[in-house]
């Protein structure tokens, strides 16, 4: 599923880039357009966010094989929150810990889904899986 998410992110990036190339050839923006707030759909900030989400997705895939889903989820929630605009360190910490706790309670405790041990860190040894 993570691979599908990454593929969709790359496809989104390509489609926006192709759309932007088409708009550049067809539309001649003037200063009055800029004053009206017309903005390119592929701004540098949007490109950064897309690239960051794709890289975080790759990191998540590697992390869940190395540490299991629980620690990988905790490790990627914080950078995702920052990429999407949460700048308050307290909020990031609270949402990361809270999100990981909710994940653990719902999926591992209540639903009984197996949290695979990682090759680097094995939470089963600590009795958390």
C-alpha positions in Angstrom: 0.0 0.0 0.0 2.9 2.4 0.7 4.3 1.7 -2.7 1.0 2.6 -4.2 0.9 5.9 -2.3 4.4 6.7 -3.5 3.4 5.8 -7.1 0.4 8.1 -6.9 2.5 10.9 -5.5 4.9 10.6 -8.4 2.0 10.5 -10.9 0.6 13.6 -9.3 3.9 15.4 -9.6 4.2 14.4 -13.3 0.6 15.5 -14.1 1.0 18.9 -12.4 4.3 19.4 -14.2 2.8 18.5 -17.6 -0.2 20.8 -16.9 2.2 23.6 -15.9 4.2 23.2 -19.2 0.9 23.4 -21.2 -0.2 26.6 -19.3 3.2 28.3 -19.9 2.9 27.8 -23.6 -0.8 28.9 -23.8 -1.0 31.7 -21.3 1.0 34.9 -21.3 0.8 36.2 -17.8 1.0 39.9 -17.4 1.5 42.1 -14.3 -2.3 42.5 -13.9 -2.6 38.7 -13.7 0.0 38.6 -10.9 -1.9 41.4 -9.0 -5.1 39.4 -9.2 -3.5 36.6 -7.3 -3.2 34.1 -10.2 -0.5 31.7 -9.2 1.2 28.7 -10.8 -0.1 25.4 -9.6 3.5 24.2 -9.4 5.0 26.7 -7.0 8.4 25.9 -5.5 6.6 25.3 -2.2 4.3 22.7 -3.8 7.3 21.0 -5.4 9.1 20.8 -2.1 6.0 19.4 -0.4 5.5 16.7 -3.0 9.2 15.7 -3.0 9.2 15.7 0.8 6.1 13.4 1.0 7.6 11.0 -1.5 10.9 10.9 0.4 9.1 10.4 3.7 7.1 7.5 2.0 10.4 5.8 1.0 11.7 6.3 4.5 8.5 4.8 6.0 8.9 1.7 3.8 12.5 1.2 5.0 11.7 2.0 8.6 8.8 -0.4 9.0 11.0 -3.2 7.8 13.8 -2.1 10.2 11.7 -1.2 13.3 8.1 -2.5 12.7 5.0 -0.4 12.0 4.7 1.2 15.5 8.1 3.0 15.6 8.0 3.7 11.8 4.6 5.5 12.2 6.0 7.6 15.1 9.1 8.5 13.1 7.2 9.7 10.0 4.3 11.5 11.6 6.5 14.4 12.9 8.1 15.2 9.5 4.7 14.9 7.8 3.1 17.3 10.2 5.9 19.8 9.6 5.7 19.5 5.8 2.0 20.2 5.9 2.4 23.3 8.1 2.4 22.4 11.7 5.2 24.4 13.2 4.5 24.4 16.9 6.9 21.8 18.5 4.4 21.0 21.2 1.7 20.2 18.7 4.0 18.1 16.6 5.1 16.1 19.7 1.5 15.7 21.0 0.1 14.7 17.6 3.0 12.3 17.0 2.7 10.6 20.4 -1.1 10.7 20.3 -1.3 9.4 16.7 1.1 6.5 17.4 -0.8 5.7 20.6 -4.1 5.6 18.8 -2.6 3.4 16.1 -1.2 1.0 18.7 -4.5 0.8 20.6 -6.8 0.4 17.6 -4.7 -1.8 15.3 -2.5 -3.8 17.6 -4.5 -4.1 20.9 -8.2 -4.0 19.8 -8.0 -5.6 16.3 -5.1 -7.9 17.1 -3.1 -7.1 14.0 0.4 -8.4 14.1 3.1 -5.8 14.5 6.0 -7.4 12.7 9.4 -7.2 14.4 12.0 -5.1 12.7 15.4 -6.4 11.9 17.0 -3.4 13.7 14.6 -3.0 16.7 12.3 -5.7 17.9 9.5 -4.4 20.1 8.4 -8.0 21.0 11.5 -8.2 23.3 10.0 -5.3 25.3 6.6 -6.8 25.4 5.0 -4.0 23.3 3.8 -6.0 20.3 
